[in-house]
């Protein structure tokens, strides 16, 4: 905690293109959270290399993601937005925490099993110990809260276990983080398979709306969205495709699902999909314009990267030095 404000940590990987789901479900919410919390928002590029990356592409995507954070409305003077790889304390603390993590704990991680199945030709140690680096990310900043989806809850539980284990051995070193429970962003599903989340790694290009898609592409993807043969615009589980489109429309317009149902009562899917497409365009167009504006100001982005890395590093090193002293590493000469 800093003053009256609790500390919040979150991050996104610099792989793939962010989707409408990433924006409505997380990024848009981050802007609001920065009014209430002391926020650290990381571009977690170290996590990205558990899967082979093209180096030039990774650098390009990392910068694009950091720029998107700012374009979405996160103020880099107020919140700290930075590249994980620019703060070496992440890797240093991860090594120490590895030595306090049991193999059985990592063997139980379902994401490791899922990713191993997808990348059977590259099951590396980094993929296995990924949750320990995630724990280091959070504990370095003494985060009180972490916004996590269901798929990351297991990793947060490990983070809590490691913090408690270390504290039991060495005293009150780490803040034990909690899952952020508050206003949840919209959960946006795939346009082609509404049983699964919209994903930036989906192989079907029509399944996801990407934040930098042009208006015509957005409209086309909405028109092609899977619905059903019921021809009624109802917000119910029996119509998952329609329900997903209502969620998108509601999140983009600020209307409730009930208000959306009433607005389109008696209207066809074609008209509804067209309205959804226009609502998405109206939300993403200003964001895209801001991204393009920021991309032209290279000096400003470079300054944000440099200053925020220094700010993040100054906080992180305090925790790291305390941990190093506790485990018995020799003190560094002043």
C-alpha positions in Angstrom: 0.0 0.0 0.0 1.2 3.5 -0.9 -0.4 6.1 1.3 -4.1 5.4 1.2 -4.0 3.6 -2.1 -3.7 -0.1 -2.4 -1.3 -1.5 -5.1 -2.6 -3.3 -8.2 -0.5 -5.2 -10.7 -1.5 -6.6 -14.1 0.0 -7.2 -17.5 -0.5 -8.5 -21.0 1.7 -10.5 -23.2 3.3 -8.9 -26.3 2.2 -11.6 -28.6 -0.6 -11.6 -31.2 -2.9 -8.6 -31.8 -5.2 -7.4 -29.0 -8.8 -8.2 -29.5 -12.1 -6.4 -28.7 -12.3 -8.9 -25.8 -9.0 -7.8 -24.4 -10.1 -4.2 -24.6 -13.7 -4.5 -23.2 -12.7 -7.2 -20.7 -9.5 -5.8 -19.3 -7.8 -2.7 -20.8 -10.9 -0.4 -20.6 -11.3 -1.4 -16.9 -7.6 -0.7 -16.2 -8.2 3.0 -16.9 -10.9 3.1 -14.2 -8.8 1.1 -11.7 -6.0 3.7 -11.9 -8.3 6.2 -10.2 -8.7 3.9 -7.2 -5.3 2.0 -7.0 -1.6 2.6 -7.4 -1.3 0.7 -10.6 1.6 -1.2 -12.3 0.7 -2.3 -15.8 3.5 -4.4 -17.4 4.1 -5.5 -21.0 5.1 -9.0 -19.9 7.5 -9.7 -22.8 9.7 -12.1 -20.7 6.7 -14.5 -20.5 6.3 -14.3 -24.3 9.6 -16.2 -25.1 8.4 -19.5 -23.6 7.2 -19.9 -27.2 9.6 -19.1 -30.0 9.2 -15.5 -31.2 10.6 -13.6 -34.2 12.9 -11.0 -32.3 12.0 -8.0 -34.5 8.3 -8.8 -34.4 8.4 -9.2 -30.6 10.0 -5.8 -30.2 7.5 -4.3 -32.6 4.5 -5.8 -30.7 5.8 -4.9 -27.3 6.0 -1.2 -28.4 2.6 -1.4 -30.0 1.1 -2.8 -26.8 2.6 -0.2 -24.6 1.3 2.5 -27.0 -2.1 0.9 -26.8 -2.1 1.2 -23.0 -1.6 4.9 -23.3 -4.1 5.3 -26.2 -6.7 3.5 -24.1 -6.4 6.2 -21.5 -3.9 5.0 -19.0 -1.8 8.0 -17.9 1.9 7.0 -17.7 2.4 9.8 -15.1 -0.2 8.4 -12.8 0.2 4.6 -13.4 3.5 2.8 -14.2 3.5 1.2 -17.6 6.7 -0.6 -18.5 8.4 -3.5 -20.2 9.0 -6.4 -17.9 12.3 -7.1 -19.5 13.6 -3.6 -18.6 13.4 -4.4 -14.9 15.9 -7.2 -14.2 14.5 -7.7 -10.7 11.8 -9.8 -12.2 14.2 -12.5 -13.3 16.3 -12.2 -10.1 13.3 -12.7 -7.8 12.0 -15.5 -10.0 15.2 -17.5 -9.5 14.9 -17.1 -5.7 11.3 -18.1 -5.7 12.0 -21.1 -7.9 14.0 -22.4 -5.0 10.9 -22.2 -2.8 8.5 -23.8 -5.3 7.9 -27.5 -5.2 7.8 -29.6 -8.4 4.5 -31.0 -7.4 3.0 -27.5 -7.4 4.1 -26.8 -10.9 3.1 -30.3 -12.1 -0.5 -29.4 -11.2 -0.6 -26.3 -13.3 -3.3 -26.9 -16.0 -1.9 -24.1 -18.3 1.4 -26.0 -18.6 -0.5 -29.1 -19.7 -2.5 -27.1 -22.2 0.5 -25.2 -23.7 2.6 -28.4 -23.8 -0.1 -30.0 -25.9 -0.1 -27.1 -28.3 3.7 -26.8 -28.5 4.9 -30.4 -28.2 8.1 -29.6 -30.1 9.2 -27.0 -27.5 8.3 -28.0 -24.0 10.9 -25.9 -22.2 11.8 -25.3 -18.6 10.5 -21.7 -18.9 7.1 -22.9 -19.8 7.1 -25.1 -16.7 8.3 -22.4 -14.3 6.2 -19.6 -16.0 3.9 -19.4 -12.9 7.0 -18.6 -10.7 7.9 -15.6 -12.9 4.3 -14.5 -12.7 4.6 -14.7 -8.8 7.7 -12.6 -9.0 5.9 -10.0 -11.2 3.3 -9.6 -8.5 5.3 -9.9 -5.3 8.0 -7.5 -6.4 5.6 -4.5 -6.2 3.9 -5.7 -3.0 0.7 -5.8 -4.9 -2.5 -6.0 -2.8 -4.8 -7.0 -5.6 -4.4 -8.7 -9.1 -7.2 -8.7 -11.7 -7.2 -12.3 -12.9 -9.5 -14.4 -15.1 -10.5 -18.0 -14.2 -7.6 -19.4 -16.2 -5.1 -17.5 -14.1 -6.6 -18.1 -10.7 -4.4 -21.2 -10.2 -1.3 -19.1 -10.7 -2.5 -16.5 -8.2 -3.0 -19.2 -5.6 0.6 -20.3 -6.2 1.7 -16.7 -5.7 -0.2 -16.5 -2.4 1.3 -19.9 -1.3 4.9 -18.7 -2.1 4.4 -15.4 -0.3 3.0 -17.1 2.8 5.8 -19.8 2.7 8.5 -17.2 2.4 7.0 -15.0 5.2 6.7 -18.0 7.5 10.4 -18.6 7.1 11.8 -15.0 7.1 9.1 -12.7 8.6 6.9 -10.2 6.9 8.5 -9.7 3.5 5.8 -10.0 1.0 2.2 -8.7 0.8 -0.1 -11.7 0.2 -2.1 -10.6 -2.9 -5.8 -11.1 -3.4 -7.8 -11.5 -6.6 -9.4 -8.3 -7.7 -13.1 -8.5 -7.1 -15.0 -5.6 -8.4 -16.6 -4.4 -11.6 -15.8 -7.0 -14.1 -15.3 -6.1 -17.8 -17.5 -7.7 -20.4 -16.6 -11.3 -21.2 -16.5 -11.4 -25.0 -16.7 -14.8 -26.8 -15.5 -15.9 -30.2 -17.7 -14.7 -33.1 -17.5 -18.1 -34.8 -17.6 -20.3 -31.7 -19.4 -18.6 -28.8 -18.5 -21.5 -26.4 -15.0 -20.1 -26.1 -13.5 -16.7 -25.4 -12.4 -14.3 -28.2 -8.7 -15.0 -28.6 -5.8 -13.2 -30.2 -4.4 -16.6 -31.1 -7.5 -18.0 -32.9 -6.7 -19.5 -36.2 -10.0 -18.4 -37.7 -9.6 -14.7 -38.7 -13.3 -14.1 -38.5 -13.6 -15.3 -34.9 -11.9 -12.2 -33.4 -12.2 -8.4 -33.9 -8.7 -6.9 -33.5 -8.3 -3.5 -32.0 -6.6 -2.2 -35.2 -9.1 -3.7 -37.7 -10.4 -1.1 -40.1 -14.2 -0.3 -40.0 -15.1 -2.4 -43.1 -13.3 -5.4 -41.6 -15.2 -5.0 -38.3 -18.5 -4.7 -40.0 -17.8 -7.8 -42.2 -16.8 -9.9 -39.1 -20.0 -8.9 -37.3 -22.1 -9.8 -40.3 -20.5 -13.2 -40.4 -20.9 -13.8 -36.6 -22.6 -17.1 -35.8 -26.2 -16.8 -34.5 -29.0 -19.5 -34.8 -32.3 -20.2 -36.5 -34.6 -18.8 -33.8 -34.6 -15.3 -35.3 -35.2 -13.6 -32.0 -32.8 -11.3 -30.2 -32.9 -12.7 -26.7 -30.3 -12.6 -24.0 -30.2 -16.2 -22.9 -27.8 -19.2 -22.7 -29.8 -21.1 -25.3 -28.7 -18.5 -27.9 -25.0 -18.2 -27.2 -24.1 -16.4 -30.4 -26.9 -13.8 -30.0 -26.1 -13.4 -26.3 -22.4 -12.7 -27.2 -23.5 -10.0 -29.8 -25.8 -8.4 -27.1 -22.8 -8.4 -24.7 -20.7 -6.6 -27.3 -23.4 -4.1 -28.2 -24.1 -3.4 -24.5 -20.5 -2.9 -23.7 -19.9 -0.6 -26.6 -23.1 1.5 -26.0 -23.4 1.5 -22.2 -26.8 -0.1 -22.5 -28.0 -3.1 -20.4 -28.7 -6.4 -22.1 -32.4 -5.8 -21.3 -32.4 -2.4 -23.0 -30.7 -4.0 -26.0 -33.3 -6.7 -26.2 -36.1 -4.1 -26.1 -34.4 -1.9 -28.8 -34.2 -4.8 -31.3 -37.5 -6.5 -30.4 -39.1 -7.8 -33.6 -36.0 -6.9 -35.7 -33.9 -9.4 -37.7 -30.4 -10.6 -37.2 -29.1 -8.7 -40.2 -30.2 -5.4 -38.8 -28.9 -6.3 -35.3 -25.5 -7.4 -36.6 -25.2 -4.2 -38.6 -25.9 -2.1 -35.4 -23.3 -4.2 -33.5 -20.7 -3.5 -36.2 -21.4 0.3 -36.0 -21.2 0.3 -32.2 -17.8 -1.4 -32.3 -16.5 1.0 -35.0 -17.6 4.0 -32.9 -15.6 2.6 -29.9 -12.5 1.6 -31.7 -12.1 4.5 -34.2 -11.1 7.1 -31.6 -8.7 4.5 -30.0 -7.1 3.8 -33.4 -6.8 7.5 -34.1 -5.0 8.0 -30.8 -2.6 5.1 -31.5 -1.7 6.6 -34.8 -1.1 10.0 -33.2 1.2 8.4 -30.5 3.1 6.4 -33.1 4.2 9.6 -34.7 5.6 10.9 -31.4 8.5 8.5 -31.1 10.3 10.8 -28.6 7.4 10.8 -26.2 7.0 7.0 -26.3 10.7 6.6 -25.8 10.6 8.9 -22.8 7.7 7.0 -21.2 9.5 3.7 -21.7 12.7 5.1 -20.0 11.0 7.0 -17.2 8.5 4.2 -16.3 11.2 1.5 -16.3 13.2 3.7 -13.8 10.1 4.1 -11.6 9.2 0.4 -11.7 12.9 -0.6 -11.1 13.2 1.7 -8.1 10.2 0.0 -6.4 11.2 -3.5 -7.5 14.8 -3.3 -6.2 13.6 -2.4 -2.7 11.7 -5.7 -2.5 14.6 -7.6 -4.2 17.3 -6.3 -1.8 15.1 -7.3 1.2 14.6 -10.8 -0.2 18.3 -11.2 -1.0 19.3 -10.2 2.5 16.8 -12.6 4.0 18.1 -15.6 2.1 21.7 -14.8 3.0 23.2 -13.2 -0.1 26.2 -10.9 0.7 25.4 -7.3 1.1 26.4 -5.1 -1.9 29.1 -2.4 -1.3 27.6 1.0 -1.3 
